[in-house]
Amino acid sequence: MRTTAFIHDEPAYSASEAARMLGLPLATLKAWSFGQASGGGRHFQPVINPADQPAKLLSFVNLCELHVLSAIRRNHKIPLPKVRASLDYVQEKLGSERPLLDRDFKTNGIDLFVQHATKLLNVSKQGQQALRGEFEMALARIERDKKGAPIRLFPFSRSLSSEKQQPKTVVIDPRLAFGRPVISKVAVPTAIIVDRFRAGDSLAEMAGDYGVAAADIEEALRFEQRLAA
């Protein structure tokens, strides 16, 4: 029987699938996960350690790391080399192999990252505060076990302009539906919800079938529609 730790570290997601679920540009996700070739024969190293580099597959833990990294991509678009340099600095200071998921990242790792990135970029004080807030918002959507290890991820389901109001209706949990997005209350895959909607089933019908509020069905559809966009 597979242990929980193994399930969460198991290679399970292609780059395109991960990018779709996290709402990240595929090129960005590939660069952060597997590195990026550049002119003059240079090659930028990846920012995270993918579960299976040769097969280009990612684990649930990798998804959580990329989810946190996406916080700085959305508004700041910090170049890959500077992201990695700042993260290497945090890794050294925290003494952690996965600094983005370390318990200390929220308490002082974010500040370490922002301080180091500020030295590399022209970031205003207001920009520093925004960057810190985006990290905190992303971290708040990762559920951890008693040891601090990530076990569930609540991806953003609404447009970026309304992130602060986003509920935790959709969840990614490796123990449910092979780690694909589901409605958190009943573990129904969001892909099934959108298929039924396209087939003509109403929100009220599906809410009755699954014993959830119509708002939960609507949020699952919103998530899938965002992915399609």
C-alpha positions in Angstrom: 0.0 0.0 0.0 1.3 3.4 -0.9 2.1 5.8 1.9 0.6 9.3 2.0 4.1 10.8 1.6 4.7 8.7 -1.5 1.4 9.7 -3.0 2.2 13.4 -2.6 5.6 13.0 -4.1 4.6 10.7 -7.0 5.1 11.9 -10.6 1.5 12.4 -11.7 1.0 15.5 -13.7 2.3 16.6 -17.2 3.5 20.2 -17.6 0.4 21.1 -19.7 -2.0 19.6 -17.2 -0.3 21.4 -14.3 -0.2 24.7 -16.1 -3.9 24.4 -16.9 -4.9 23.6 -13.3 -2.7 26.4 -11.8 -3.6 29.0 -14.5 0.1 29.5 -15.4 1.5 30.0 -18.9 2.9 26.7 -20.1 6.2 28.2 -21.1 6.6 29.7 -17.6 5.7 26.5 -15.9 8.2 24.5 -18.0 11.0 27.0 -17.3 10.4 26.9 -13.6 10.1 23.1 -13.5 12.6 21.9 -16.1 14.9 24.8 -16.9 15.1 26.9 -20.0 17.6 27.1 -22.9 18.8 30.6 -23.8 21.0 32.2 -26.4 24.7 31.6 -26.5 24.4 28.0 -25.4 23.4 29.0 -21.9 20.8 27.0 -20.0 18.9 28.3 -17.0 18.4 25.7 -14.2 14.9 25.0 -13.0 13.6 26.7 -9.9 12.0 23.6 -8.3 13.1 19.9 -8.3 10.6 18.1 -10.5 9.5 14.6 -9.4 10.6 13.1 -12.7 12.9 15.3 -14.8 13.5 12.8 -17.7 9.8 12.1 -18.1 8.9 15.8 -17.5 6.4 14.9 -14.8 5.4 16.8 -11.7 4.1 15.7 -8.3 1.5 17.2 -6.0 4.3 18.8 -4.0 5.6 20.4 -7.1 2.1 21.7 -7.8 2.1 23.4 -4.4 5.6 24.9 -5.1 4.5 26.2 -8.5 1.2 27.6 -7.0 3.3 29.7 -4.5 5.7 30.8 -7.3 2.8 31.8 -9.4 2.0 34.6 -6.9 5.0 36.5 -8.1 4.4 35.8 -11.8 0.9 37.2 -11.9 1.8 40.8 -11.3 5.6 41.1 -11.0 6.8 38.8 -13.8 10.3 38.6 -12.2 12.7 37.0 -14.7 13.6 33.3 -14.1 17.3 33.8 -13.2 16.3 36.4 -10.5 13.6 34.2 -9.1 16.0 31.3 -8.8 18.8 33.5 -7.3 16.4 34.9 -4.6 15.1 31.4 -3.9 18.6 30.0 -3.6 19.3 32.7 -1.1 16.2 31.7 0.9 17.1 28.0 0.7 20.5 28.7 2.1 19.2 30.8 5.0 16.4 28.4 5.9 18.5 25.3 5.4 15.5 23.7 3.5 15.4 21.6 0.4 12.0 23.0 -0.4 12.0 26.5 1.0 8.6 27.5 -0.6 6.9 24.8 1.4 8.9 25.2 4.6 7.0 26.2 7.7 9.4 29.1 8.2 8.7 30.5 4.7 5.6 32.3 5.8 7.2 33.7 9.0 10.5 35.0 7.6 11.2 33.3 4.2 8.9 35.6 2.4 10.8 38.6 3.8 14.1 37.0 2.8 12.9 36.5 -0.7 11.5 40.1 -1.0 14.7 41.6 0.4 16.9 39.7 -1.9 14.7 40.3 -5.0 14.7 44.0 -4.2 18.4 44.1 -4.5 18.1 42.6 -8.0 15.1 44.6 -9.2 13.8 48.1 -9.1 10.9 47.3 -6.7 9.1 50.1 -4.8 8.1 49.8 -1.2 4.5 49.4 -2.3 5.6 46.7 -4.7 7.3 44.8 -1.9 4.2 44.9 0.2 2.1 43.6 -2.7 4.6 40.8 -3.3 4.5 39.7 0.3 0.7 39.8 0.3 0.5 37.6 -2.8 2.8 35.0 -1.2 0.7 34.9 1.9 -2.5 34.6 -0.1 -1.1 31.6 -2.1 0.2 29.9 1.1 -3.2 30.2 2.8 -4.6 28.0 0.1 -2.4 25.0 1.0 -3.6 22.7 3.7 -1.0 20.9 5.7 -0.8 17.8 8.0 0.4 17.9 11.6 4.0 17.8 10.5 3.6 20.7 8.2 3.6 18.8 4.9 1.2 20.0 2.2 -1.7 17.6 1.7 -4.4 19.6 -0.1 -4.3 22.6 -2.5 -7.2 24.9 -3.2 -6.4 26.4 -6.6 -7.7 29.9 -7.5 -11.1 29.5 -9.3 -11.9 33.1 -10.0 -10.4 35.9 -12.1 -7.2 37.4 -10.6 -9.1 40.7 -9.9 -11.3 38.9 -7.4 -8.8 36.6 -5.7 -9.4 37.9 -2.2 -13.1 36.8 -2.4 -12.4 33.3 -3.7 -13.9 30.4 -1.7 -12.2 27.1 -1.2 -14.7 25.1 -3.1 -12.4 23.3 -5.5 -9.5 21.2 -4.1 -6.6 19.1 -5.5 -5.9 16.2 -3.2 -3.8 13.2 -4.4 -6.0 10.9 -2.4 -9.1 11.9 -4.4 -9.9 11.3 -8.1 -6.2 10.6 -8.8 -5.3 14.1 -7.8 -7.6 15.9 -10.2 -9.7 18.9 -9.1 -12.8 18.0 -7.2 -15.5 19.8 -5.2 -14.1 19.7 -1.8 -17.3 18.8 0.1 -18.2 15.7 -1.9 -15.0 14.8 -4.0 -16.9 15.1 -7.3 -14.5 15.9 -10.1 -15.1 19.3 -11.6 -14.6 17.7 -15.1 -17.8 15.7 -14.4 -19.7 18.9 -13.4 -18.8 20.7 -16.6 -19.6 17.6 -18.7 -23.1 17.4 -17.2 -23.6 21.1 -17.6 -22.8 20.9 -21.3 -25.2 17.9 -21.6 -28.0 20.2 -20.3 -28.2 19.5 -16.6 -29.0 22.5 -14.5 -27.1 23.8 -11.4 -30.1 22.9 -9.2 -30.3 19.3 -10.6 -26.6 18.7 -9.9 -26.7 20.4 -6.5 -29.6 18.0 -5.6 -27.8 15.0 -6.9 -24.6 15.6 -4.9 -26.1 17.2 -1.8 -24.3 20.5 -2.1 -25.4 24.1 -2.7 -25.9 25.4 -6.2 -23.1 27.9 -5.4 -20.7 25.0 -5.1 -21.7 23.7 -8.5 -21.4 27.3 -10.0 -17.9 27.6 -8.5 -16.8 24.3 -10.0 -18.0 25.5 -13.4 -16.3 28.8 -12.9 -13.0 26.9 -12.2 -13.4 24.8 -15.3 -14.3 27.7 -17.5 -11.3 29.6 -16.3 -9.1 26.7 -17.2 -10.7 26.5 -20.7 -10.0 30.2 -21.2 
